[in-house]
């Protein structure tokens, strides 16, 4: 190596070492001070600085008066992009803080939430930041909840704020506020959807059940052909989850059957079929068999879609029910299994065959009689449609624990040897 190149090489190495040493020599205080200086840079610098400051440990937050600094930024700046980042940062600080710091930040966020001159997106972010640090049972928490109820009920409230308020109410309330019960029936999806999500959150978290007046109102709306279609779909979805978690709907089976047979809206019909599977209500299994039989051999788009949905919904039952004592549901479960086997082997629509193959794969429990389903899936491996045969193979793997590829002879030999193992325990 030449002397010149050696000098250059050492020069670059020394420069690199100096830069590394310089970065390593930075103290936490240096990093914080640099971030504070960045608050007066461009938008990108400011946002990054806020993130750095918000990530500091509580002791450093107090030492360097970071909360006070960010609070001042809320007063001095008016760009909502930056202010949203500031509010998010304050929420992060409060979420990991204790005592006075948490209380101080909560007061700041509460002020932002109530400031009607503040941008709606910033106020909404303040509501979200308040949610994890608010005790709904404490005085301040109760005041916040009451204020948010009023916001939701006020027609002039911006959508972004209303959504955040509904999310807060769903996460903080132990009981369902009347304003939330009202909002789930709104024709405005921006109000209805977060309200339903919040309502379900309360149900799941507290194990609460829907009251009679709410279930009656839901059924009436779902059955009303003149009601908003998306509203009916959303309420059907909520109904399925509510039933799964313990709520009872009077004559739910008759209502769902009626909708499937009589509704003029295909999406509503299909949603009703899907909901049957979501509920995991054994008394509703017969509905799926009826749906398939009523539409059997029909070639219309609606009939095919309903048969496919019936098979998909059947698959929902097979999995979870395998953990229970299925003896009392043996007759209905057998009919459901036979329905899927028939769909797999005889349906003229490949999408229905594929859905049936997929559904049967959920019969992995040894409590089921898996002989006919496994035999049908094995023969389906020879199907010319790769989508159907691939799904059949996938289901066989789950039902048997074996992987013999699409070797039909190998599977037939395996079945002959292991048929007795597929009988129910």
C-alpha positions as CSV (number, residue, x, y, z in Angstrom):
1,X,0.0,0.0,0.0
2,X,1.4,3.4,-0.9
3,X,2.2,6.0,1.8
4,X,-0.5,8.3,0.4
5,X,-3.2,5.6,0.5
6,X,-2.1,4.6,4.0
7,X,-2.4,8.1,5.2
8,X,-5.9,8.5,3.6
9,X,-7.0,5.2,5.1
10,X,-5.9,6.2,8.6
11,X,-7.5,9.5,8.1
12,X,-10.9,8.0,7.3
13,X,-10.7,5.6,10.2
14,X,-9.8,8.4,12.6
15,X,-12.7,10.5,11.3
16,X,-15.1,7.5,11.7
17,X,-13.8,6.8,15.2
18,X,-14.2,10.5,16.2
19,X,-17.9,10.5,14.9
20,X,-18.6,7.3,16.8
21,X,-17.0,8.6,20.0
22,X,-18.9,11.9,19.6
23,X,-22.2,10.1,19.4
24,X,-21.3,7.8,22.3
25,X,-20.3,10.8,24.4
26,X,-23.8,12.3,24.1
27,X,-25.5,12.2,27.5
28,X,-29.3,11.9,27.9
29,X,-29.3,15.6,28.7
30,X,-27.6,16.3,25.4
31,X,-30.3,14.3,23.5
32,X,-33.1,16.1,25.4
33,X,-31.6,19.6,24.9
34,X,-31.2,18.9,21.2
35,X,-34.8,17.7,21.0
36,X,-35.9,20.9,22.7
37,X,-34.0,23.0,20.2
38,X,-35.6,21.0,17.4
39,X,-39.1,22.2,18.6
40,X,-38.3,25.4,16.7
41,X,-37.3,23.7,13.5
42,X,-39.5,22.6,10.6
43,X,-42.6,20.4,10.9
44,X,-40.6,17.2,10.6
45,X,-38.1,18.2,13.2
46,X,-40.8,19.3,15.6
47,X,-42.7,16.1,15.3
48,X,-39.6,14.0,15.8
49,X,-38.6,16.2,18.8
50,X,-42.0,15.7,20.5
51,X,-41.6,11.9,20.1
52,X,-38.1,12.0,21.6
53,X,-39.2,14.1,24.6
54,X,-42.3,11.9,25.2
55,X,-40.2,8.8,25.3
56,X,-38.1,9.9,28.3
57,X,-38.3,8.3,31.7
58,X,-40.5,10.0,34.3
59,X,-37.6,11.4,36.3
60,X,-36.2,13.1,33.2
61,X,-39.6,14.3,32.2
62,X,-39.7,16.2,35.6
63,X,-36.1,17.3,35.6
64,X,-36.3,18.8,32.1
65,X,-39.9,20.1,32.6
66,X,-41.0,18.3,29.4
67,X,-44.7,18.4,30.3
68,X,-44.5,22.2,30.8
69,X,-42.7,22.5,27.5
70,X,-45.2,20.5,25.5
71,X,-48.1,22.3,27.3
72,X,-46.6,25.7,26.1
73,X,-46.4,24.3,22.6
74,X,-50.2,23.6,22.7
75,X,-50.7,27.3,23.5
76,X,-48.2,28.8,21.1
77,X,-48.8,26.6,18.0
78,X,-51.9,26.2,15.9
79,X,-50.9,23.5,13.3
80,X,-53.2,20.6,14.1
81,X,-50.6,18.0,12.7
82,X,-48.1,19.2,15.3
83,X,-50.7,19.5,18.1
84,X,-52.0,16.0,17.5
85,X,-48.4,14.7,17.9
86,X,-48.1,16.8,21.1
87,X,-51.3,15.4,22.6
88,X,-50.2,11.8,21.7
89,X,-46.9,12.5,23.4
90,X,-48.5,13.8,26.5
91,X,-50.7,10.7,26.6
92,X,-47.6,8.5,26.4
93,X,-46.0,10.4,29.3
94,X,-49.1,10.1,31.4
95,X,-49.6,6.4,30.6
96,X,-46.3,5.5,32.2
97,X,-46.2,8.2,34.9
98,X,-47.2,8.1,38.5
99,X,-48.7,10.6,40.9
100,X,-48.5,14.3,40.2
101,X,-47.2,14.0,36.6
102,X,-50.1,11.8,35.6
103,X,-52.6,14.2,37.2
104,X,-51.0,17.3,35.6
105,X,-51.1,15.8,32.1
106,X,-54.7,14.6,32.6
107,X,-55.7,18.2,33.4
108,X,-53.9,19.5,30.2
109,X,-55.6,16.8,28.1
110,X,-59.0,17.5,29.7
111,X,-58.6,21.1,28.8
112,X,-57.8,20.3,25.1
113,X,-60.8,18.0,25.0
114,X,-63.1,20.7,26.2
115,X,-61.6,23.5,24.1
116,X,-64.2,24.2,21.4
117,X,-61.7,26.5,19.6
118,X,-59.3,23.7,19.2
119,X,-59.2,21.6,16.0
120,X,-61.5,18.6,16.1
121,X,-58.8,16.1,15.3
122,X,-56.7,17.4,18.2
123,X,-59.6,17.2,20.5
124,X,-60.4,13.6,19.4
125,X,-56.8,12.7,20.0
126,X,-57.0,14.2,23.5
127,X,-60.0,12.0,24.2
128,X,-58.1,8.9,23.1
129,X,-55.1,9.9,25.2
130,X,-57.4,10.4,28.2
131,X,-59.0,6.9,28.0
132,X,-56.2,4.8,29.5
133,X,-55.5,7.2,32.3
134,X,-59.0,7.9,33.4
135,X,-60.8,6.2,36.2
136,X,-64.5,6.3,35.3
137,X,-65.4,5.8,39.0
138,X,-63.4,8.7,40.3
139,X,-64.9,12.2,40.3
140,X,-62.8,13.5,37.4
141,X,-63.6,10.4,35.4
142,X,-67.3,10.7,36.0
143,X,-67.2,14.3,34.8
144,X,-65.4,13.2,31.7
145,X,-67.9,10.5,31.0
146,X,-70.8,12.9,31.4
147,X,-69.1,15.4,29.1
148,X,-68.5,12.8,26.4
149,X,-72.1,11.7,26.6
150,X,-73.2,15.2,25.8
151,X,-70.7,15.4,22.9
152,X,-72.1,12.2,21.4
153,X,-75.7,13.4,21.7
154,X,-74.9,16.8,20.2
155,X,-75.7,16.8,16.5
156,X,-73.2,19.5,15.8
157,X,-70.3,17.4,17.2
158,X,-67.7,16.7,14.5
159,X,-67.5,13.0,13.4
160,X,-63.9,12.6,14.6
161,X,-64.7,13.7,18.1
162,X,-67.9,11.6,18.2
163,X,-66.0,8.5,17.2
164,X,-63.3,9.0,19.8
165,X,-66.0,9.7,22.5
166,X,-67.8,6.5,21.7
167,X,-64.6,4.6,21.9
168,X,-63.9,6.1,25.3
169,X,-67.4,5.3,26.6
170,X,-67.0,1.7,25.4
171,X,-63.7,1.3,27.2
172,X,-64.4,3.2,30.4
173,X,-68.0,2.3,31.2
174,X,-69.1,-0.7,33.2
175,X,-72.7,-0.1,32.2
176,X,-74.0,0.8,28.7
177,X,-74.9,4.5,28.6
178,X,-78.3,5.4,27.1
179,X,-76.5,7.5,24.5
180,X,-74.6,4.4,23.3
181,X,-77.8,2.4,23.1
182,X,-79.3,5.2,21.0
183,X,-76.2,5.5,18.7
184,X,-76.2,1.9,17.6
185,X,-79.4,2.6,15.6
186,X,-78.1,5.7,13.9
187,X,-78.3,5.8,10.1
188,X,-74.9,7.5,10.1
189,X,-72.2,4.8,9.9
190,X,-69.6,7.2,11.4
191,X,-71.7,7.2,14.6
192,X,-73.2,3.7,14.5
193,X,-70.1,1.6,13.8
194,X,-68.0,3.0,16.7
195,X,-71.0,2.8,18.9
196,X,-71.5,-0.9,18.1
197,X,-67.8,-1.5,18.7
198,X,-68.0,0.3,22.0
199,X,-71.2,-1.6,23.0
200,X,-69.6,-5.0,22.2
201,X,-66.5,-4.0,24.1
202,X,-68.7,-3.5,27.2
203,X,-70.5,-6.8,26.7
204,X,-67.3,-8.8,26.3
205,X,-65.4,-7.0,29.1
206,X,-68.2,-7.1,31.7
207,X,-70.0,-10.2,30.6
208,X,-73.2,-8.1,30.5
209,X,-76.2,-9.1,28.4
210,X,-78.4,-6.9,26.2
211,X,-81.5,-5.7,27.9
212,X,-84.9,-6.7,26.5
213,X,-85.8,-3.3,25.1
214,X,-82.5,-3.2,23.1
215,X,-82.9,-6.7,21.7
216,X,-86.5,-6.0,20.7
217,X,-85.5,-2.8,19.0
218,X,-82.7,-4.6,17.2
219,X,-85.0,-7.3,16.0
220,X,-87.6,-4.8,14.8
221,X,-85.0,-2.9,12.8
222,X,-83.4,-6.0,11.4
223,X,-86.8,-7.3,10.2
224,X,-87.8,-3.9,8.7
225,X,-87.2,-4.2,4.9
226,X,-87.5,-0.4,4.7
227,X,-84.7,0.2,7.2
228,X,-81.2,1.2,6.0
229,X,-79.5,-1.9,4.7
230,X,-76.1,-1.2,6.2
231,X,-77.8,-0.6,9.6
232,X,-79.5,-3.9,9.4
233,X,-76.2,-5.6,8.5
234,X,-74.4,-4.0,11.4
235,X,-77.1,-4.9,13.9
236,X,-77.1,-8.5,12.6
237,X,-73.4,-8.7,13.2
238,X,-73.8,-7.3,16.7
239,X,-76.7,-9.7,17.4
240,X,-74.5,-12.7,16.6
241,X,-71.7,-11.6,18.9
242,X,-74.2,-10.7,21.7
243,X,-75.8,-14.1,21.4
244,X,-72.4,-15.8,21.5
245,X,-71.6,-14.0,24.8
246,X,-74.9,-14.9,26.5
247,X,-77.6,-12.4,25.4
248,X,-80.9,-13.9,24.5
249,X,-83.1,-12.7,21.6
250,X,-86.7,-13.8,21.7
251,X,-87.5,-16.2,18.7
252,X,-84.1,-15.6,17.2
253,X,-84.3,-18.7,15.1
254,X,-87.6,-17.8,13.6
255,X,-86.4,-14.3,12.9
256,X,-83.2,-15.4,11.2
257,X,-85.1,-18.1,9.2
258,X,-87.7,-15.6,8.1
259,X,-85.1,-13.1,6.9
260,X,-83.2,-15.8,5.0
261,X,-86.4,-16.9,3.2
262,X,-88.2,-13.6,2.7
263,X,-85.8,-10.7,2.6
264,X,-85.4,-8.9,-0.7
265,X,-81.8,-8.0,0.2
266,X,-79.2,-10.7,-0.6
267,X,-76.6,-9.1,1.6
268,X,-79.0,-9.3,4.5
269,X,-79.8,-12.9,3.8
270,X,-76.2,-13.9,3.6
271,X,-75.4,-12.0,6.8
272,X,-78.2,-13.8,8.6
273,X,-76.7,-17.2,7.5
274,X,-73.3,-16.1,8.7
275,X,-74.7,-14.9,12.1
276,X,-76.1,-18.4,12.7
277,X,-72.5,-19.7,12.8
278,X,-71.3,-16.8,14.9
279,X,-73.9,-17.5,17.7
280,X,-72.7,-21.1,18.2
281,X,-76.3,-21.7,19.3
282,X,-76.9,-25.5,18.8
283,X,-80.7,-24.9,18.3
284,X,-79.9,-22.9,15.2
285,X,-77.9,-25.6,13.4
286,X,-81.0,-26.9,11.6
287,X,-81.4,-23.5,9.9
288,X,-78.2,-24.1,7.9
289,X,-79.4,-27.5,6.6
290,X,-82.7,-25.9,5.6
291,X,-80.9,-23.1,3.7
292,X,-78.8,-25.7,1.8
293,X,-81.8,-27.9,1.0
294,X,-84.0,-25.0,-0.1
295,X,-81.4,-23.9,-2.6
296,X,-80.0,-27.3,-3.7
297,X,-79.5,-27.8,-7.4
298,X,-80.4,-24.1,-8.2
299,X,-78.0,-22.2,-10.4
300,X,-79.0,-18.6,-9.6
301,X,-76.3,-16.5,-8.1
302,X,-78.4,-16.0,-4.9
303,X,-78.9,-19.7,-4.4
304,X,-75.2,-20.5,-4.9
305,X,-74.2,-17.8,-2.5
306,X,-76.6,-19.1,0.1
307,X,-75.4,-22.7,-0.2
308,X,-71.8,-21.4,0.1
309,X,-72.7,-19.3,3.2
310,X,-74.4,-22.3,4.8
311,X,-71.3,-24.5,4.4
312,X,-69.1,-21.7,5.8
313,X,-71.3,-21.2,8.8
314,X,-71.4,-25.0,9.4
315,X,-67.6,-24.9,9.8
316,X,-68.0,-22.4,12.6
317,X,-69.9,-25.0,14.6
318,X,-67.6,-27.9,14.0
319,X,-64.5,-26.4,15.7
320,X,-65.7,-25.1,19.1
321,X,-68.4,-27.8,19.5
322,X,-65.7,-30.4,19.4
323,X,-64.7,-29.3,22.9
324,X,-68.1,-30.0,24.3
325,X,-70.1,-33.1,24.9
326,X,-71.8,-33.2,21.5
327,X,-74.0,-36.2,22.3
328,X,-77.1,-34.2,22.9
329,X,-76.5,-32.4,19.5
330,X,-75.6,-35.7,17.7
331,X,-78.6,-35.7,15.3
332,X,-78.3,-32.1,14.2
333,X,-74.5,-32.3,14.1
334,X,-74.7,-35.4,11.9
335,X,-77.1,-33.6,9.5
336,X,-74.7,-30.7,9.3
337,X,-71.8,-33.0,8.5
338,X,-73.9,-34.8,5.9
339,X,-74.8,-31.5,4.4
340,X,-71.2,-30.6,3.9
341,X,-70.3,-34.0,2.5
342,X,-73.1,-33.7,0.0
343,X,-72.0,-30.2,-1.0
344,X,-68.4,-31.5,-1.4
345,X,-69.3,-34.5,-3.5
346,X,-72.4,-33.4,-5.4
347,X,-72.6,-29.6,-5.7
348,X,-72.2,-28.3,-9.2
349,X,-70.6,-25.1,-8.1
350,X,-66.9,-25.3,-7.3
351,X,-67.0,-22.4,-4.8
352,X,-69.5,-24.4,-2.7
353,X,-67.4,-27.5,-3.0
354,X,-64.4,-25.7,-1.8
355,X,-66.2,-24.1,1.1
356,X,-67.6,-27.5,2.2
357,X,-64.1,-29.0,2.1
358,X,-62.8,-26.1,4.2
359,X,-65.7,-26.5,6.7
360,X,-65.1,-30.2,7.2
361,X,-61.5,-29.5,8.1
362,X,-62.8,-28.1,11.4
363,X,-64.1,-31.6,12.4
364,X,-60.7,-32.4,14.0
365,X,-62.2,-33.4,17.3
366,X,-62.2,-37.1,18.1
367,X,-65.7,-36.6,19.5
368,X,-67.0,-36.5,15.9
369,X,-67.7,-39.4,13.6
370,X,-65.2,-38.4,11.0
371,X,-65.4,-41.5,8.7
372,X,-67.6,-40.2,5.9
373,X,-66.1,-36.7,5.9
374,X,-62.5,-38.1,5.7
375,X,-63.5,-40.6,3.0
376,X,-65.2,-37.9,1.0
377,X,-62.2,-35.5,1.3
378,X,-59.9,-38.3,0.2
379,X,-61.8,-38.9,-3.0
380,X,-61.9,-35.2,-3.6
381,X,-58.1,-35.2,-4.0
382,X,-58.7,-36.4,-7.5
383,X,-60.8,-33.3,-8.4
384,X,-59.7,-31.5,-11.5
385,X,-60.0,-28.2,-9.8
386,X,-56.8,-27.5,-7.9
387,X,-58.6,-25.1,-5.5
388,X,-61.0,-27.8,-4.4
389,X,-58.4,-30.5,-4.1
390,X,-55.9,-28.3,-2.3
391,X,-58.5,-27.3,0.2
392,X,-59.5,-31.0,0.7
393,X,-55.8,-31.9,1.3
394,X,-55.5,-29.1,3.8
395,X,-58.6,-30.3,5.7
396,X,-57.3,-33.9,5.7
397,X,-54.1,-32.7,7.4
398,X,-56.1,-31.1,10.2
399,X,-58.5,-34.0,10.6
400,X,-55.9,-36.8,10.6
401,X,-52.5,-35.2,11.4
402,X,-51.2,-37.0,8.3
403,X,-49.7,-35.5,5.1
404,X,-49.6,-37.9,2.2
405,X,-49.9,-35.2,-0.5
406,X,-52.4,-35.9,-3.2
407,X,-51.4,-39.6,-3.5
408,X,-54.9,-41.0,-3.7
409,X,-53.8,-44.7,-3.3
410,X,-51.7,-43.8,-0.2
411,X,-54.7,-42.1,1.4
412,X,-57.1,-44.9,0.6
413,X,-54.6,-47.4,2.1
414,X,-54.3,-45.2,5.2
415,X,-58.1,-44.9,5.5
416,X,-58.5,-48.7,5.3
417,X,-56.0,-49.2,8.1
418,X,-57.2,-46.3,10.3
419,X,-61.0,-46.2,9.7
420,X,-61.8,-47.4,13.2
421,X,-59.7,-44.5,14.7
422,X,-62.1,-42.0,13.0
423,X,-65.1,-43.3,15.0
424,X,-66.3,-40.9,17.8
425,X,-64.9,-41.5,21.3
